Amino acid sequence: VDVGSAHGNHTLYALMKTPAEKVIAIEPDPNHLKVFEENLALNGMTGSKKLKVISKFAGRSLKDDCITLDSLMPKILFPCFVMMDIEGAEVEALTGAEKFLKQPGCRWLVEIHSYELEKECLKIFRSEGYTARIVDFYWWRFFIPDERPVELSRWIVAYKE
């Protein structure tokens, strides 16, 4: 599950380079989705039966423009991997994933951009029995600095057996 798939880089990797039976991409931004569709076409993945694209936000409740990760449960094959990069809305998405978080064999990679957000996400994962750790910045940031105006940029890796 690629939450905040943007241009589809991680989704394409999952489709083309892993044994995943199903890949779900969640991206609400129509501009990103246009580039995502172009990237699918360039890689011969348009119409892939393994792919489900959802053009909504991931949050804590079901609305016209929002889904919860729990609402995806019938479509998910466990064990699964969830990659999330949604620019500050990670706690909202995790709050809408109560049942999802209880599933064994689920692995998470969550990009974080503030210390407060990091603290809240770690609290959620650990309260559900996950082993969670911080992966500091990408190695290439030594050579190519992050130009975005963010407090920090690192990842939480969480898993539960």
N, C-alpha and C positions, 0 to 999 in steps of 0.2 A: 504494500500500500504506500503510495507516494503522495503525501499530504502537502500541498503547495508545490505541485509538479513544475510550475513555471513553463519553461521551454521543453520540458520532457527529457532532459539528459539522463536522469536517474531511472525514469520509466523505460526509456529505450535500452539502457543497460540491462535492466531486469528482464525485459522482453527478449533481448538478443543473446545475452551472455550467461543467463542463469537457468536452472531447470524449473523455474516457477511455472505452475500450471495456470495461474491467474494473476493478473496485474491490474490494480485499481489505481488510477491517477485522479487526484482531486485538485482542481484549479479553477477559481472563480473569475479570474481576469481574462476578458475576451481578447485582449492584445497578446497576452501570453499564449492563450489557446490557439491563436492564429499561427504563431511561430511553432508551437507544439505540433500542429497538424502538418506544417511544412516539413518539420524534422521527421515526423513519421513517414511522410511520402519519400523524402530523400533516402531513408533507410529501408524502404520497401516494407514498412510495417502498417501502412494504412489498411484498415479493415481487419486487423489481427483479431482472431477469435479469443485470444487470451486477454485482450485489453478491454477494460471498462473505464471510460472517462466520465467524470462527474464534474460539471461546471457550477459548483456551489462552494460556499465557505464551509469549513469544518468547525463546528462550535458545540455549545452545550445544549442546544435545543433544535428541534425541527421547525423550520420556517420555509417560506418560499425560496429564499436564497441561501439556506443553510441546512446542512445535514449533521447528524452526530455520527461518530465512528460506531457507536452501538447499533445504529440503524443499518450498518453494513454487515453485521454479524452473519446473516443468512448467506451472504455472498463470499465470505472469507473462508479460505481453507487454512486450517491450523496444522502444524505450526506456521507462523508467518513472520514477516519482517515489515516494520513500519518505519519509513523515513519521513520526518516532518521538518519542514522549514517554512513557517508561516508568519514570519516577521512580527513576533510579539503576541500572537493569539494562541500560543501553545497551551497555556493553562485552560483557556476556553475549550479547546479541542479535547484535552485530557479529561476535563470535567464531563464532557459528553461521551466518555469512553469507559464508564464504570464497569459494565459487563465485559467489555473488550479487555480491560486491564486484568481481569480475573482469569483469563485464559492462560494455561501453561504453554510453554514453548513459544511465547511471543517475544520477539526482539525489537528494540526501538533504537533509533538514532535520531536525536532531536537537536536541531541547531538553536542556539540560545544567543540573545543579544543584550541581556542585562543581568546583573547579579540578582536582582529581586526575582526575575523570571526563572533564573536558574534555581534559586532556593525553593520556589513554589513547585516547580516541576520535579525536583529531587524529592521533595516532601510527598508528592502524589505517588511517585514510583515506589518509594520506600514504604509508604503506608500500605501498599498492595503486595509487599513482599518481594519486590524486585531488587536485584543487585544493580546499583547504578553508579557510574563513575563519570568523571569529566575527562574529556579529551581536549587538551588545549589546542590552540590555533593550528591551522594547516601548516605543514612544513614549508610550503612555498611562500608563506607570508613573510619569510625572511628576505625573499627576493622581490616579491610583488605585494606591497602593503594593501590592506583592505581600505579602500577609499570611502566606504560608506560611513555616514555619521552615526556609528553605533558604539555603545559603551564597551562591548566586548563581542567577540565572535568565536564561539567554541561549541562543542557538542556534548550532549549527555548520551551515553550508551547505557541502555537498561535491558536486562533480561531476567527471565523467570523460568525456572525448570519445572 
